[in-house]
């Protein structure tokens, strides 16, 4: 299956795809472009919100605002005015920036870090709770990326890109605790690096493979590859189900890091793509819960 370009964004580093089912908008970020984007597929309008600092990801809030993870901390952004309000900043190293993140079933915001100098194990995975408290959930992370929760809310799936694997953790929705990590999917060398991730209504995982121009669907019980969506841009970074009945898979990509020759070969790099893979997604969780 081939994904089609639906937004000629030409993003430096598109990431953080998230569908807001209440507004029927796709939220996504351009990390190096330092902006949040809100895209309306029905009209083609893509509204850009400058953030000043690198932005790793975005999640929805029930008050119509959004929560964004900037290099300068976790902020609430007013989508009417673009006004940013900082809520927390656990980062003390100038070379660390936030990367991918999602809300869990209880409305807690999980977001990890990435080291701009490429130091191994320098990052962490944080949990920012609706009461304003911040918790370090994992240390010694190299490139914190995709997150998803199983349909029965008993398992958290997580990607540290450098491990070339998806891990499953026992997850307690009441407390937000995680335990007993185990590898459930391994990405072979030469198949790209696991980046963003989402889950579908059948409980299967979709993983964007950076460097491979693909999004793969896996069975988390067996690790088997079930389906592949090809993207005419090698740096596929994140994916999210949205659109009517959540049947469209939206995919972000990047241009930064490609050589002039690669950009000539893949001129759509940095655009937002879409495919209809024949399965629906599940609604994203909002910060703060219901």
Secondary structure by P-SEA (a helix, b strand, c coil): ccccccccccccccccccccccccbbbbbbccccbbbbbcccccbbbbbbccccccccccccccbbbbbccccbbbbcccccbbbbccccccccccccccccccccbbbbbbbbbcccccccbbbbbbccccccccccccccbbbbbbbcccccbbbbbccccccccccccccccccccccccccccccccccccccccccccbbbbbbccccbbbbbccccccccbbbbbccccccccccccccccbbbbbbbcccccaaaaaacccccbbbbbbcccccccccccccc
